[in-house]
Amino acid sequence: MKPIFFTALSASVLLAACVQTSGTAKPETNPQAEERVQIYKSDGSRQCEGGGISPEAIKSQLQGIRVYAAEKQVLRGMMFPAVCGGQTGSINVYTIAEQDLPEAEKRGFSILKQQD
């Protein structure tokens, strides 16, 4: 009976040590990693008219800037009056390197503020 008790006790101690040490590991950070930001531009769609330019079509305006992601979203935090021909708030959003932001802004893109 004693060998089983000591085996179980040893296994418990080893497992506890593994759990304790695995929680102390810190993720590696790469100081060379570039920060990314999201920028946007209206897709040009209008109420009662529909339409709108796809993210892929407007992406061509970012030629020479690496785009990590592109998607369509609705601009939050702004209200648009319900009127035919009015803006819809539909935007095309792109993720780029923060260092490319000034060039993108020169091309008419705006930074997308993070919403909570």
Buried (B, 14 or more C-beta within 10 A) or exposed (E): EEEEEEEEEEEEEEEEEEEEEEEEEEEEEEEEEEEBBBBBBBBBBBBEEEEBBEBEEBBEBBEEBEBEEBEBBEBEEEEEEEEEEEBBBBBBBBBBBEEBBEEBEEEEBBEBEEEE
